[in-house]
């Protein structure tokens, strides 16, 4: 197979996407079973309750921080592949929307990495002042649910690409028009996260329906569907390359016979 028809890029994208998905799954498992942050502790806990929680679960939380130190940046490989696919279908000069989504993926990774660091720090020393432990815990929780602005740039970029008529003319496009509308809806729903600074109970608290459960569910749905769309598009892109290579070979053989 010649370099022109090499499948290295498509196969690399598939491998990198699976890499990110695997990291995301591990991160989610740790969030549930080691950190025990799904569902999150109540924002109304006293400093003594928070300190007791970290003292009782110190070992498992610190091991959770270790594992998330390896897996917390899962959105970087995922968004690298998304951005490459966006650049493939973004016609008309500079790939600005693709670049915006790539930067957004790098930035959101920081705010997915930080909460496990803070949880691990809160559990690191069991005999410190309980007010300090409570403050570190609050920073971690608020960091997790209020840093939604970095996610927004990615979804706006995907929305623009998906809703652009020229995109739908590109073969094996992983951004169908309906996906643009769904990504836009997820963007709007995520904006509720910043309200967590205000209430300590109800749907806008850090463990509430609109601030925690809705974004967590929609984030998981987005990754799942976008990954499926990209895997499907990559299969089509590979098939198109192989078909083009076969046609070239047929023409070459026909020319040789002549």
Order of alpha helices (4+ residues) and beta strands (2+ residues): alpha-alpha-alpha-alpha-alpha-alpha-alpha-alpha-alpha
